């Protein structure tokens, strides 16, 4: 049972990481080519929030 639990936890960890990378990539594609520094800093702040969010917060 411990092995199965470990696999489940690892699977959710992997899913959380892939979800964060996907959000980052999709958000980056939506930025204009000539973004203003203020807007870029705001975007980076949102990405920092995504980086520390849990899987439940990312889904919701």
TILUM-902535 format. One record per residue (C-alpha): residue number from 0; residue in three letters; x, y, z. Coordinates in steps of 0.5 Angstrom, whole numbers, always signed. Example, Ala and Ser with C-alpha at 12.3 -4.5 7.8 and 13.67 -1.06 7.14 Angstrom:
// residues 2
+-----+-----+-------+-------+-------+
:   n : res :     X :     Y :     Z :
+-----+-----+-------+-------+-------+
:   0 : Ala :   +25 :    -9 :   +16 :
:   1 : Ser :   +27 :    -2 :   +14 :
+-----+-----+-------+-------+-------+
This chain:
// residues 60
+-----+-----+-------+-------+-------+
:   n : res :     X :     Y :     Z :
+-----+-----+-------+-------+-------+
:   0 : Unk :    +0 :    +0 :    +0 :
:   1 : Unk :    +6 :    +5 :    +2 :
:   2 : Unk :    +8 :    +4 :    -6 :
:   3 : Unk :    +2 :    +6 :    -9 :
:   4 : Unk :    +1 :   +12 :    -4 :
:   5 : Unk :    +8 :   +14 :    -6 :
:   6 : Unk :    +6 :   +13 :   -13 :
:   7 : Unk :    +0 :   +17 :   -13 :
:   8 : Unk :    +3 :   +23 :    -9 :
:   9 : Unk :    +9 :   +23 :   -14 :
:  10 : Unk :    +3 :   +23 :   -20 :
:  11 : Unk :    +0 :   +29 :   -17 :
:  12 : Unk :    +6 :   +33 :   -16 :
:  13 : Unk :    +8 :   +32 :   -23 :
:  14 : Unk :    +1 :   +34 :   -25 :
:  15 : Unk :    +2 :   +40 :   -21 :
:  16 : Unk :    +9 :   +42 :   -24 :
:  17 : Unk :    +6 :   +41 :   -31 :
:  18 : Unk :    +0 :   +45 :   -30 :
:  19 : Unk :    +4 :   +51 :   -28 :
:  20 : Unk :    +9 :   +50 :   -34 :
:  21 : Unk :    +3 :   +50 :   -38 :
:  22 : Unk :    +0 :   +56 :   -35 :
:  23 : Unk :    +6 :   +60 :   -36 :
:  24 : Unk :    +7 :   +58 :   -43 :
:  25 : Unk :    +0 :   +60 :   -45 :
:  26 : Unk :    +0 :   +66 :   -41 :
:  27 : Unk :    +7 :   +68 :   -45 :
:  28 : Unk :    +4 :   +67 :   -52 :
:  29 : Unk :    -1 :   +72 :   -50 :
:  30 : Unk :    +4 :   +77 :   -48 :
:  31 : Unk :    +5 :   +83 :   -54 :
:  32 : Unk :   +11 :   +83 :   -57 :
:  33 : Unk :   +13 :   +90 :   -55 :
:  34 : Unk :   +10 :   +90 :   -48 :
:  35 : Unk :   +11 :   +95 :   -43 :
:  36 : Unk :   +16 :   +94 :   -37 :
:  37 : Unk :   +10 :   +96 :   -32 :
:  38 : Unk :    +6 :   +90 :   -36 :
:  39 : Unk :   +11 :   +85 :   -36 :
:  40 : Unk :   +13 :   +86 :   -28 :
:  41 : Unk :    +5 :   +85 :   -27 :
:  42 : Unk :    +5 :   +79 :   -31 :
:  43 : Unk :   +12 :   +76 :   -27 :
:  44 : Unk :    +8 :   +78 :   -21 :
:  45 : Unk :    +2 :   +73 :   -23 :
:  46 : Unk :    +7 :   +68 :   -25 :
:  47 : Unk :   +10 :   +68 :   -18 :
:  48 : Unk :    +3 :   +67 :   -15 :
:  49 : Unk :    +2 :   +61 :   -20 :
:  50 : Unk :    +9 :   +58 :   -18 :
:  51 : Unk :    +7 :   +58 :   -11 :
:  52 : Unk :    +0 :   +56 :   -12 :
:  53 : Unk :    -2 :   +49 :   -10 :
:  54 : Unk :    -6 :   +44 :   -15 :
:  55 : Unk :   -13 :   +46 :   -12 :
:  56 : Unk :   -12 :   +53 :   -13 :
:  57 : Unk :    -9 :   +52 :   -20 :
:  58 : Unk :   -15 :   +48 :   -22 :
:  59 : Unk :   -20 :   +52 :   -19 :
+-----+-----+-------+-------+-------+
